């Protein structure tokens, strides 16, 4: 009879431990999903900004080929690049 009580206590404690481990695992997965969503958003923004920088550099190259290197073109490029895309910034 004593061993039956020990077995019941063991299974009760084991059940509580499994429930706690499961709860912590679910919480960790929720945080992981949030982190991955943020990472996806950030990488998308980096991609968009990289494309804008590439377009700006292509414009500078095109102007340099068409008009030759002029200091005014370079400063115009820097002013435009410094302004950036203010529409999406908060």
N, C-alpha and C positions, 0 to 999 in steps of 0.2 A: 504494500500500500504506500509505503514511504517513497519508493521509486516512482510510482505513478504521480505523486504530488511533485516530485522533482522534475519529471518530464513535462508536466503542465506548466510549471514555472519557467522552464527552459523555453518551451514553445511560445509562451506569452512574451518573454523578454526578447526572443528572436523576432517575433512578429513586430514588436515596437521598434526594434532596431532596423528592420527592413523598411518599415513605413517612414522612419526618419531619413534613412539613406535615400529613399525614393523622393521624398520631399526636397531634400537638398539637391539631388540630381536635377529635378524639374526646375528648381530655382536657378541653378547654374546654366541650364540650357536656355532659359528665358533670357538671362543676361547675355549669353553667347549670341543669341539671335539678334538682340538689340545692338550689340557691338558689330556684328556682321552687316546689319542694315546701315549703321553709321559709316562703316568702311566703304560700303557700296556707294553711298551718297557722296562721300569725300572723293572717291576715285572717279566718279562721274564728273564732279566739278573740276578735278585736275585735268581730266581728258578734254573737257570743254575749253578750259583756259589754255591748254597746250595747243589746241587747234587755233584759237585766236592769236596766240603768239606766232605760230607758223604762218598764218595769213598775214600778219603784220610784217614779218621778215620777208615774205614773198613780195609784198607791196614795195618794200624798200629796195629789194633786188631789182624789181621791174623798173622802178623809177631810176635807179642807178644805171641800168642798161640803156634806158631810153634817153635820159638827160645827162648822163655822166654823173660823176660824184660831185655833188654840191653840198656845201656845209648846210645850206638852208634845208635841203631834203632830209639830212640826218637829224637836224634839230626838230623838224616837223614830225619825223618818226618818233623821236623821244617824247615830244609833247603828247602825241596821240597815245603812245604806250603808257605814259604816266597817268593819263586820264583814265584809261581802262574802261571797263564795262561797269558803270555805276548802277545800272538798272537792277541787277540781281543782288547787290550788297545791302546789308542791313546795318 
